[in-house]
Amino acid sequence: MKSGLTILGGVDEPTKRKGFFPKGFIPKENPFYVALPCNDLNDQGVRKDGVLGRIYWGEKFKDADPEKSILKDRWVRIRANGRDVYAQWEDAGPFGEDDWNYVFGSDTPSNKKNDSAGIDVSPAVRDYLGLTGLDKVEWQFVEYEDVPAGPWLYIKTGSGPRWYHPSTTSSFYWQLQGKVSKDHPFEIFDIDLFDNSKETVAFLKGEGKHVICYFSAGSSESWRPDFEKFLQKELGKPLDGWPDERWLDIRSENVRNIMLKRLDLAKEKGCDGVEPDNVDGFLNDTGFPLTYEDQLSFNRFIAKEAHRRGLAVFLKNDLEQSRDLVRSFDALLLEECMENDECDLAGAFIDSLKPVFDVEYDKDVASNDQKRDTFCKRAKKLGIHLIFMTQDLDGSFLKTCQ
């Protein structure tokens, strides 16, 4: 396993910090990490003999690549000073790498240095727990599914493709109709996947923008070029206010395959990420008996496949599932959460340092300095990036909190 000092994309300097992150750069991997005194690989980078039987999850990896660690990236909960923090195991140490009876048994650390230290923690873990030196902590392994919302979820270390991670300071612009207004000083441009060319995406990226590409994942749109690929039995009731859109049966394998092709198109066009819309069908009268679990399964499927293609993925609305989906999505995009008084439901994303963007459509509020200022102050207090537009999202109207 490699040192956390080198895998982050820079030096994780303990004394030069910006919040939980190292100062001067955004880490490419999780800044919440630990070292434990075991290593399943030998000096030649091959799995050591007999270690699978010592690791309680080892049996699941008996056919795994012997040159790939099955310890690295595992999640650990650390407790101290009445607080819990979650981190990933990224290094072997301190002072040893074969203390199996301590890490996977009931023994105390065999190491006698530094008051028999048995775990090293990263600066982010240290700061979150308020540690000051050779402090005592409790720790245990946990499954990723049991890791709660928190700043440790902003970037998860793991093998496979990397993708764009928007930050809580990122600015956001959304235009789904008309010729894209390219001269706005926003970091993120959210534009239609089908209506914009590869050249438009390349131009925006050349201007330093990150491009998120919109498509509807939970509904059919009769004007889209792949509409005929949906089966009649997969088309449900029309969406309220959108007669040319019909809800989809997201349980269908064919529907999922069409969405995979859309993700492929986003990758081909050079998009940095995607915004799959209408992913809250289980709350609507779709014509299908969709359950909470059906929706979770579909949304996680979309997120996983987007990440496999190196694409960031934004969760659209679906606040009811936001706590269950915060581990899978990179940002949250809301419509009128201020107007509907539901912004507080975005807490899981805010706690995890994942940006939350809200678009309000009330022009009366947007055009009234006092009303707009009230909305903006509320959004700032919650940690939400707020803009005002019309529901047409055609670029004809825009107000910000700046």
Protein Blocks (a to p, Z undefined) as FASTA:
>chain_A
ZZfklmnopacdfklcghjbcehiacfbdfbdcdddbdfbdfkopacehklmmpmklmmm
mmgcfkbcfkgopacdddeehiacddddfbgcehiaklmklmmmmbdcfbfgehiiabdc
dfklmmmnopabjcddddddddfklpccdfklmpccdedjddddddfkbccdddfedjdd
fkbccfbdcddfklpcfklmmmmmmnopacdddddfkbccfkbmklmmpcfklpccddeh
iakbccddfkbmklmmmmmmmmmmmmmnopabdcdehillmmpcnhpacdfklmmmmmmm
mmmmmmmnopacddeejlllmmmmmmmpmbdcdehklmnopmmmmmmmmmnopacddddf
bfklmmmmklmmmmmmmmmmnopacddddfklnopaccdfZZ
